[in-house]
Amino acid sequence: MTTRIDRRFAALRHEGRAALVTFITAGDPDLSTSLAILKALPGAGADIIELGMPFSDPMADGPAIQASGLRALKAGQTMRRTLTMVAEFREGDAATPIVLMGYYNPIYVYGVEAFLRDAKAAGVDGLIVVDLPPEEDEELCLPALKAGLNFIRMATPTTDEKRLPAVLANTSGFVYYVSITGITGAAAPDADKVGAAVARLKTHSHLPVAVGFGVKNAASAATIAAKADGVAVGSALVEAVRGSLDDGKPSSRTVGAVTALVGELAQGVRSAAKAAASA
């Protein structure tokens, strides 16, 4: 079965450029503002959207995404509201892939069967669940694939040749390569190391490789876009939300702060394709 994610990467391959994968936290800083940001992302240049499922203990995330999750939870965000956001987004956009990203606990509490049913009905295309290893595939990964959702796995600089086949075994949609060791937003990726890592992953999988962690601006997006099939940006975008707030509340600048940065990142991604075409 071909998914929206498969179709989007195929279209971008035809265009000769990488995907811009943008992350925001559902419900940050509140439900209505978050929905407005979500709806505005494709027009600003996002090709694929990762929507964070707020969780109280996000162990792989740095301070920026941790803070965004806490803002969302404080504003009353729930899994049900997150799925409702996707359904409302789908009323105006049938093409842009949406991937729910986060941790297993909120899904477990919701109930796996009910979650997969409701996520599919809302228009979710894939899942990134960072704390479920391949050894637990029967818990969520395999049921998700059966339900028609892509299950996207992360590979890291410490994923060696022995471990990589297990990581990739049931991965679909794309592979998310974590370009640095550590938490999100902590450092800038090394382009040469990223290029070598992407090449290594390509010897093990036919799937597109999107690279995330540490991309903050158009220049870094262009550098990674020259090496990978996708560029994922999260911390910089949730920081744009935070920087636009007035006393913790959304302001008239909030949506525009995010879309302006997405526009710059999109230009960076597209500039890499132009440079490659003219080389």
VENBELVEN-V132656 format. One record per residue. RES is the residue in one small letter. SS is DSSP state (alpha for helix, beta for strand, coil for the rest). OMEGA is omega in degrees with one decimal (NA if undefined). D_FIRST is the distance of its C-alpha to the first C-alpha in Angstrom with 1 decimal. Layout:
BEGIN
{{RES & SS & OMEGA & D_FIRST} {RES & SS & OMEGA & D_FIRST}}
END
This chain:
BEGIN
{{m & coil & 178.3 & 0.0} {t & coil & -178.1 & 3.8} {t & coil & 175.9 & 6.4} {r & alpha & 179.7 & 10.1} {i & alpha & 177.8 & 11.1} {d & alpha & -178.0 & 9.3} {r & alpha & -178.9 & 10.8} {r & alpha & 178.9 & 14.0} {f & alpha & 177.5 & 14.7} {a & alpha & 178.9 & 14.0} {a & alpha & -179.4 & 16.5} {l & alpha & 173.4 & 18.9} {r & alpha & 178.6 & 18.9} {h & alpha & 177.2 & 20.0} {e & alpha & -179.6 & 22.6} {g & coil & 179.5 & 23.7} {r & coil & 178.3 & 23.9} {a & coil & 176.3 & 22.6} {a & beta & 168.1 & 21.0} {l & beta & -178.3 & 23.4} {v & beta & -175.0 & 22.0} {t & beta & 179.3 & 24.5} {f & beta & 165.5 & 25.3} {i & beta & 177.1 & 27.4} {t & beta & 179.9 & 28.4} {a & coil & 177.5 & 27.7} {g & coil & 179.5 & 31.1} {d & coil & 2.3 & 33.1} {p & coil & 171.4 & 35.9} {d & coil & -172.5 & 35.3} {l & alpha & -174.5 & 32.6} {s & alpha & 179.2 & 33.6} {t & alpha & 178.7 & 34.1} {s & alpha & 177.7 & 30.8} {l & alpha & 178.0 & 28.9} {a & alpha & 176.5 & 30.9} {i & alpha & -179.2 & 30.0} {l & alpha & -178.5 & 26.2} {k & alpha & -176.3 & 26.4} {a & alpha & -173.5 & 28.4} {l & alpha & -178.5 & 26.3} {p & alpha & 179.1 & 24.1} {g & alpha & 179.1 & 27.2} {a & alpha & 177.7 & 29.0} {g & coil & 178.4 & 26.5} {a & coil & 178.6 & 23.8} {d & coil & 178.2 & 20.4} {i & beta & -178.1 & 18.6} {i & beta & 169.5 & 20.5} {e & beta & -179.1 & 21.1} {l & beta & -176.7 & 22.8} {g & beta & 174.8 & 25.1} {m & coil & -174.8 & 25.7} {p & coil & -179.1 & 29.5} {f & coil & -173.5 & 31.0} {s & coil & -176.0 & 34.7} {d & coil & -175.6 & 34.4} {p & coil & -166.8 & 32.0} {m & coil & -177.7 & 33.2} {a & coil & -174.2 & 31.2} {d & coil & 177.1 & 32.1} {g & coil & -174.9 & 35.2} {p & alpha & -176.3 & 37.8} {a & alpha & -178.0 & 36.1} {i & alpha & 173.6 & 32.9} {q & alpha & -179.0 & 34.9} {a & alpha & -180.0 & 37.2} {s & alpha & 177.7 & 34.4} {g & alpha & 178.9 & 33.0} {l & alpha & 175.9 & 36.5} {r & alpha & -178.5 & 37.1} {a & alpha & 179.8 & 34.1} {l & alpha & 178.8 & 35.1} {k & alpha & 179.7 & 38.7} {a & coil & 174.9 & 37.5} {g & coil & -179.2 & 35.9} {q & coil & 176.8 & 32.2} {t & coil & 176.3 & 30.1} {m & alpha & 179.6 & 26.5} {r & alpha & 178.2 & 26.7} {r & alpha & 177.9 & 28.0} {t & alpha & 178.4 & 25.3} {l & alpha & 176.1 & 22.6} {t & alpha & 175.6 & 24.8} {m & alpha & -179.9 & 25.0} {v & alpha & -179.6 & 21.3} {a & alpha & 179.1 & 21.4} {e & alpha & 175.0 & 24.5} {f & alpha & -177.6 & 22.9} {r & alpha & 178.2 & 20.0} {e & coil & -179.0 & 22.7} {g & coil & -176.9 & 23.6} {d & coil & -178.4 & 20.5} {a & coil & -170.5 & 17.0} {a & coil & -173.6 & 15.8} {t & coil & 179.9 & 17.1} {p & beta & 174.8 & 14.9} {i & beta & 178.6 & 16.8} {v & beta & 173.4 & 16.9} {l & beta & -174.8 & 19.4} {m & beta & 177.9 & 21.7} {g & beta & -170.5 & 24.5} {y & coil & -171.4 & 25.8} {y & alpha & -173.2 & 25.0} {n & alpha & -179.9 & 28.2} {p & alpha & 178.0 & 27.3} {i & alpha & 179.2 & 24.1} {y & alpha & 179.5 & 26.1} {v & alpha & 178.3 & 28.8} {y & alpha & -174.4 & 26.4} {g & coil & -172.2 & 24.9} {v & alpha & -177.2 & 21.5} {e & alpha & 179.6 & 20.2} {a & alpha & 179.8 & 21.7} {f & alpha & -178.6 & 20.5} {l & alpha & 177.4 & 16.8} {r & alpha & -175.8 & 17.2} {d & alpha & 178.0 & 19.3} {a & alpha & 178.8 & 17.3} {k & alpha & -179.9 & 14.1} {a & alpha & -179.1 & 16.6} {a & alpha & -179.1 & 18.3} {g & coil & 174.9 & 15.4} {v & coil & -177.2 & 15.0} {d & coil & -176.4 & 12.0} {g & beta & -179.0 & 13.2} {l & beta & 165.6 & 16.2} {i & beta & -178.8 & 19.0} {v & beta & -163.4 & 21.4} {v & coil & -175.5 & 24.2} {d & coil & 173.6 & 26.3} {l & coil & -179.7 & 23.9} {p & coil & -179.6 & 24.2} {p & alpha & 179.6 & 21.9} {e & alpha & -179.6 & 24.5} {e & alpha & -175.2 & 23.4} {d & coil & -178.5 & 19.6} {e & coil & -178.7 & 20.1} {e & coil & -175.8 & 21.6} {l & coil & -174.1 & 18.7} {c & alpha & -177.0 & 16.1} {l & alpha & 174.3 & 14.7} {p & alpha & 178.8 & 15.0} {a & alpha & 178.4 & 13.1} {l & alpha & 178.7 & 10.1} {k & alpha & 180.0 & 10.4} {a & coil & 178.6 & 10.8} {g & coil & 177.7 & 7.6} {l & coil & 172.7 & 9.8} {n & beta & 174.6 & 10.2} {f & beta & -171.2 & 13.4} {i & coil & -177.0 & 15.6} {r & coil & 177.8 & 18.6} {m & beta & 168.6 & 21.9} {a & beta & -175.5 & 24.0} {t & beta & 176.5 & 27.7} {p & coil & -179.3 & 30.7} {t & coil & 176.5 & 31.7} {t & coil & -174.2 & 28.5} {d & coil & -175.7 & 30.0} {e & alpha & -179.6 & 28.8} {k & alpha & -176.5 & 29.2} {r & alpha & -171.4 & 27.1} {l & alpha & 179.5 & 24.3} {p & alpha & 177.9 & 22.3} {a & alpha & 179.7 & 22.2} {v & alpha & -174.2 & 21.2} {l & alpha & -169.6 & 18.3} {a & coil & -177.8 & 17.2} {n & coil & 177.9 & 14.4} {t & coil & 176.6 & 14.1} {s & coil & -178.5 & 11.0} {g & coil & 172.9 & 11.0} {f & beta & 173.7 & 14.6} {v & beta & 177.9 & 17.7} {y & beta & 178.6 & 20.6} {y & beta & 177.4 & 23.8} {v & beta & -167.3 & 26.9} {s & coil & -179.3 & 29.5} {i & coil & 170.8 & 32.6} {t & coil & -178.9 & 33.9} {g & coil & -174.8 & 34.8} {i & coil & 179.8 & 33.7} {t & coil & 174.0 & 32.0} {g & coil & -170.2 & 34.3} {a & coil & -174.7 & 36.9} {a & coil & 178.2 & 37.2} {a & coil & -179.7 & 36.2} {p & coil & 175.8 & 33.9} {d & coil & -172.5 & 35.4} {a & alpha & -178.7 & 33.7} {d & alpha & 178.5 & 34.7} {k & alpha & 177.8 & 33.5} {v & alpha & 179.6 & 30.1} {g & alpha & 179.1 & 29.8} {a & alpha & -179.5 & 30.6} {a & alpha & 178.4 & 28.2} {v & alpha & 178.3 & 25.2} {a & alpha & 179.4 & 26.3} {r & alpha & 178.8 & 26.5} {l & alpha & -178.5 & 23.0} {k & alpha & 177.2 & 21.7} {t & coil & -178.5 & 23.3} {h & coil & -173.2 & 21.3} {s & coil & 176.3 & 17.8} {h & coil & -174.8 & 15.8} {l & coil & 171.8 & 14.6} {p & beta & 177.8 & 16.5} {v & beta & 174.5 & 19.6} {a & beta & -175.7 & 21.0} {v & beta & 180.0 & 24.6} {g & beta & -176.8 & 26.4} {f & coil & 171.5 & 29.7} {g & coil & 177.7 & 32.8} {v & coil & -171.4 & 31.7} {k & coil & -173.5 & 34.2} {n & coil & -176.1 & 34.9} {a & alpha & -177.8 & 34.2} {a & alpha & 179.6 & 35.9} {s & alpha & 176.5 & 33.9} {a & alpha & 179.7 & 30.6} {a & alpha & -179.5 & 31.6} {t & alpha & -179.1 & 32.6} {i & alpha & 179.8 & 29.3} {a & alpha & 178.4 & 27.2} {a & coil & -175.1 & 29.1} {k & coil & -168.8 & 27.8} {a & coil & 178.2 & 24.2} {d & coil & 179.7 & 20.9} {g & beta & 177.8 & 21.5} {v & beta & -177.8 & 24.6} {a & beta & -177.7 & 24.5} {v & beta & -179.2 & 27.6} {g & coil & -174.1 & 28.6} {s & alpha & -178.8 & 32.3} {a & alpha & -178.8 & 33.7} {l & alpha & 178.5 & 32.0} {v & alpha & 173.0 & 33.1} {e & alpha & 175.9 & 36.5} {a & alpha & 174.8 & 36.6} {v & alpha & -176.8 & 36.2} {r & alpha & -177.4 & 39.0} {g & alpha & -178.1 & 41.2} {s & alpha & -172.7 & 41.1} {l & coil & 172.6 & 42.2} {d & beta & -177.4 & 45.7} {d & coil & 177.4 & 47.0} {g & coil & -177.8 & 43.4} {k & beta & 178.6 & 42.5} {p & coil & 178.6 & 40.3} {s & coil & 178.2 & 42.3} {s & coil & -178.9 & 41.9} {r & coil & -166.3 & 40.8} {t & alpha & -178.1 & 37.9} {v & alpha & -178.7 & 35.0} {g & alpha & 178.6 & 36.5} {a & alpha & -179.9 & 37.1} {v & alpha & -176.3 & 33.4} {t & alpha & 177.6 & 32.3} {a & alpha & 178.8 & 35.1} {l & alpha & 177.2 & 34.0} {v & alpha & 177.9 & 30.3} {g & alpha & 177.7 & 31.8} {e & alpha & 179.0 & 33.8} {l & alpha & 179.1 & 30.9} {a & alpha & 176.8 & 28.8} {q & alpha & 177.8 & 31.8} {g & alpha & 178.6 & 32.0} {v & alpha & -178.8 & 28.4} {r & alpha & 178.7 & 29.0} {s & alpha & 177.6 & 32.4} {a & alpha & 178.9 & 30.9} {a & alpha & 179.1 & 28.9} {k & alpha & 179.5 & 32.1} {a & alpha & 179.7 & 34.1} {a & alpha & -178.5 & 31.8} {a & alpha & -177.7 & 31.8} {s & alpha & -177.6 & 35.6} {a & coil & NA & 36.3}}
END
